[in-house]
């Protein structure tokens, strides 16, 4: 492709490719696709996206096509690979000028340079890093920023390579440029700190952006660039310096507003500091040992003392807590039970931890976690009132970052309490002791403190097993609190029932369960929706527990099921409906047939809910799970559900319908239990088997369930089923046997064996194309015992139950092997007898013996000799 003549044409086609008109867009895309393999095409693209006078959309598209071309054609071994001459020209052109004015395009150029660097640097592109280093030193703000942006993406990409030779190259690179990278970062950081007090917002933002990029480079070099980083003074100096810089940046936050871009960039930089420490701890735990003391002092002071007031923000607190948690839990810092078996590095780290986590420090951390971070906030209480379902979703693990501090504090509490339970158990017991008796409903702060302490007791349930008489506490303290119906007491009603759920599988006497069921019935009628939802969760934990007894539960079943159904109808959020459905499913599963008198209302409601949830596939999955347990509970009476049930199975298992991606596994399980509980095969139940052939073609992890479904049809209605579907099924089996695993072959052949067993006349006829495959496997001495055993089982059925068909099969195989029938039969008998020991199942051994004996009265010359 000639550059001069082609540039105009390519530019015109790229312009057409940015059109919103599909009639213009499609032909342009086709033309660009054809040019992808043309020599010179990427040189033209380079000229276009580096020409700042052209339309931004056209330049953006040119960058994207160039980037995709690197992925497809840059490697030497790629089909239609770029020539070395063109690649040399392109590499030089990419780093000629770092002056792209558009941020988004500049980022894409930096990414594509990094992609080339991953393949060519440093061997084919030794000048890349020196050029970048020189470019980040220039005084021009734009060129400096773009070069720094590229430097970061190149470093990030090279750091991600994992082959040993590539790692060695990156270690060499890091050693060579680390000092420069540190100097660059310090320069931009000092510039930012000077401008915070005197510079304009634009100048502050510009220097902060450079600080952030240079820190990103240092992060990759520090974490991935050294085998033993603790032996490098520059690395350790940088890491120790992070704590000083963090304090400076946190103080800067006092001088920067809360609602501007600078504030956002500042917080990102502060978080990046903590990420450097967390990544370094994760990758180099022993190199981190000199930093343990300082990391703990810094994190604890900002999170658990007044030092952090006015300067910390939520995500920073989360990161500090994660740092504490990683140090506390780090396996490398835990000595063996026999200290002499531990490494000196482990013992040193453990000693530092123990010296820091003294009784006063642990006590303060525990008290602050409970009395400060566990308290429900004003924002959470408002959400409780205005959006109760949203509140419950957030409390049980919602995706919103807004409330991420709470789960983080709870996990930190669990880890610290587990590690130092002997120290902290008395502290928590003392906090419990101060809260005995009822709490004044007018004292909201006291209610929230008690809620927080109860939260801690629930989280530490396993650690407190020997220290808390939970049965007495339940009767004397918790049960009376559940009976306080005042509206302001609802946080405690919700927390107490949650607390019981945490202890139910830890320490809860079986005799007390009726009292708990009575309380659950009352709370499922509570005025507050959050309390009712939390009660449903505890009910699920109770019926799931190992010590659950159906006889204790049955007196409350009707009331609970009715109230749960009412709750299901009342809630509106998809997540909450799923949750309540799971509780209902659990109850149905545990009481089984005892549920039959009470399911009428649910059976009537589920079709409506299914229709309403058309856009919510996960809710439909929950409905399928409920239907599975309903069918199992109803048994043969589930046939009354067929008008709703069978269309649901049809949709869920139809691979031509998009929802099958979500519904297939549960749909197949529902199909199977429907068959298992069906007294007979109805025409509608038979008709949905049309979905099976495409499912077998998928060869997915659901094949085992598919085979069980096929067996179900065979046992329920073999004649009608085989007459309708055996031909297509046999074709699918023949295709499967060519590519399926050994275990899969056995499953296929077991289906065939069951068909022969149930219908000895029709079975061999319908599966006739598979039987030569089985015969051949026996004659050739299949090497896998389990497969050979199945072969012999199939052939034994044919020989014993349909002699005439076996004779015709023997005749057919004699022609194929070009042998006499008696010779082939003799070979088969010889192999059969030789492999009898492969058969481990008594029933199948008996079948084989009878099959061989059936040959004895034959006039056949070889058979009459016996084995």
Buried (B, 14 or more C-beta within 10 A) or exposed (E): BEEEEBBEEBBEBBBBBBEEEEEBBEEBBEBBEEBBBEEBBBBBBBBBBBEEEBEEEBBBBBBBBBBEBBEBBBEEEEEEBBEEEBBBBBBEBBBEEBEBEBEEBBBBBBBBBBBBBBBBBBEBBEEBBEBBBEBBEEEEEEBBBBBBBBBBBBBBBBBEBEEEEBBEBBBEBBBEBBEEBBEBBBBBBEBBBEBBEEBEEEBBBBBBBBBBBBBBBBBBBBBBBBEEBBEBEBBBEBBEBBBEBBBBBBEBBEEBEEEEBBBBBBBBBBBBBBBBBBBBBEBBBBBBBBBBBBBBEBBBBBBBEEBBEEBBBBBBBBBBBBBBBBBBBBEBBBBEEEEEEBEEBBBBBBBBBEEBBEEEBBBBBBBBBBBEBBBBEEEBBEBBEEEBBBBBBBBBEBEEEEBBBBBBBBBBBBBBBBBBBEBBBEBBEEBBEEBEEEBEBEEBEEBBBBBBBBBBBBBBBBBBEEBBEBBEBBBEBBBEBBEBEEEBBBBBBBBBBBBBBBBBBBBBEEEBBBEBBBBBBBBBEBEBBBBBBBBBBBBBBBBBBEEBEEEBBEEBBEBBBBBBBBBBBBBEBBBBBBBBBBBBBBBBBBBBEBBBEBBEBBBEEBBEBBEEBEEBBEBBBBBBBBBBBBBBBBBEBBBEBBEBBBBBBBBBBBBEBEBBEBBBBBBBBBBBBBBBBBEEBEEEBBEBBBBBBBBBEEBBEBBEBBBBBBBBBBBBBBEBBBEBBBEBBBEBBBEBBEEBEEEBBBBBBBBBBBBBBBBBEBBBEBBBEBBEBBBBBBBEEBEBEBBBBBBBBBBBBBBBBBEEBBBEBBEBBBEEBEBEBBEBBBBBBEBBEEBBEBBEEEEBBEBBEEBBEBBEEEEBEBBEEEB
